[in-house]
Amino acid sequence: MKRFIAAVLLALRFLAAVVRSGAQTTLLILRRPQRLDPGFVDYRYQPMHPTGAVLLGCLISLTPGTTTVEIDEQRHTLRLHMLDTRDVEAALTEIREQFEAPLQVLFGEKP
């Protein structure tokens, strides 16, 4: 039951993130494109099955404004390209809380 709830929660969070990120990205582009600060960022995730890492990368890429460009399973790191890196910590915290937490329930490695 815990895995089912995590899957439903992940789906709902993803849908909300797509809508929210789509609106934010549109506003950034239309209002102040000269103020954008695009760049690459490394995101370290907790150990999980490779399928979970790939799914995390896909969810991030499907969310407007951020794209996964590399998955390093050995170091548990995703290389991300972000449209705006002015608030990287907030963006990475959102990824950790909204996507990685439920994926850990579904694909996390057991000690």
C-alpha positions as CSV (number, residue, x, y, z in Angstrom):
1,M,0.0,0.0,0.0
2,K,2.9,2.4,0.8
3,R,4.3,1.9,-2.8
4,F,0.8,2.6,-4.3
5,I,0.4,5.8,-2.3
6,A,3.9,6.9,-3.4
7,A,3.1,6.2,-7.0
8,V,-0.1,8.2,-6.9
9,L,1.6,11.0,-5.0
10,L,4.4,11.1,-7.6
11,A,1.9,11.4,-10.4
12,L,0.0,14.2,-8.8
13,R,3.2,16.1,-7.9
14,F,4.5,15.7,-11.4
15,L,1.3,17.1,-13.0
16,A,1.3,20.0,-10.6
17,A,5.0,20.7,-11.3
18,V,4.4,20.6,-15.1
19,V,1.7,23.2,-14.9
20,R,3.6,25.4,-12.4
21,S,6.9,25.2,-14.2
22,G,5.2,25.8,-17.5
23,A,3.7,29.0,-16.3
24,Q,6.9,30.1,-14.6
25,T,9.0,29.4,-17.7
26,T,6.5,31.2,-20.0
27,L,6.6,34.3,-17.7
28,L,10.4,34.2,-17.6
29,I,10.7,34.1,-21.3
30,L,8.1,36.7,-22.1
31,R,8.8,39.2,-19.4
32,R,12.6,39.2,-18.8
33,P,14.6,37.0,-21.2
34,Q,17.7,39.2,-20.7
35,R,17.6,38.4,-16.9
36,L,17.8,34.6,-17.4
37,D,20.9,32.9,-16.1
38,P,21.0,29.5,-17.8
39,G,23.6,27.0,-16.7
40,F,24.6,23.4,-15.7
41,V,24.1,22.1,-12.2
42,D,24.9,18.7,-10.6
43,Y,22.2,17.2,-8.6
44,R,23.2,14.4,-6.2
45,Y,20.4,11.9,-5.4
46,Q,20.2,9.1,-2.8
47,P,21.2,5.6,-4.1
48,M,18.3,3.9,-5.9
49,H,17.8,1.3,-8.6
50,P,18.9,2.5,-12.0
51,T,15.3,2.5,-13.2
52,G,14.4,5.0,-10.5
53,A,17.4,7.2,-11.5
54,V,16.3,7.2,-15.2
55,L,12.7,8.0,-14.2
56,L,13.9,10.8,-12.0
57,G,15.9,12.2,-15.0
58,C,12.8,11.8,-17.2
59,L,10.5,13.6,-14.8
60,I,13.0,16.5,-14.5
61,S,13.3,16.7,-18.3
62,L,9.6,16.7,-18.8
63,T,9.2,19.6,-16.4
64,P,9.7,22.9,-18.4
65,G,12.8,24.9,-17.7
66,T,15.1,22.0,-16.7
67,T,16.7,19.1,-18.7
68,T,18.7,16.1,-17.6
69,V,21.7,15.8,-19.8
70,E,23.7,13.1,-18.0
71,I,23.0,10.4,-15.4
72,D,26.1,9.1,-13.5
73,E,24.9,6.0,-11.6
74,Q,28.2,5.4,-10.0
75,R,28.3,8.8,-8.3
76,H,24.5,9.1,-8.0
77,T,24.5,12.4,-9.8
78,L,22.3,14.0,-12.5
79,R,23.8,16.7,-14.7
80,L,21.0,19.2,-15.3
81,H,20.7,22.2,-17.6
82,M,18.5,24.9,-16.0
83,L,17.0,27.8,-17.8
84,D,17.5,30.0,-14.8
85,T,20.1,29.3,-12.1
86,R,19.5,32.3,-9.9
87,D,17.8,30.1,-7.2
88,V,19.5,26.7,-7.7
89,E,19.0,25.5,-4.1
90,A,15.3,26.1,-4.2
91,A,15.0,24.2,-7.5
92,L,17.0,21.3,-6.2
93,T,15.1,21.1,-3.0
94,E,11.9,21.0,-4.9
95,I,13.2,18.1,-7.1
96,R,14.3,16.3,-3.9
97,E,11.0,16.7,-2.1
98,Q,8.5,16.4,-5.0
99,F,10.1,13.7,-7.2
100,E,13.0,11.9,-5.4
101,A,11.2,11.2,-2.1
102,P,8.4,9.1,-3.7
103,L,10.9,7.5,-6.1
104,Q,12.9,6.4,-3.1
105,V,9.8,4.5,-1.8
106,L,9.4,2.9,-5.2
107,F,13.1,2.3,-6.2
108,G,15.3,3.0,-3.2
109,E,18.0,0.6,-2.3
110,K,17.4,-1.3,0.9
111,P,20.4,-1.4,3.4
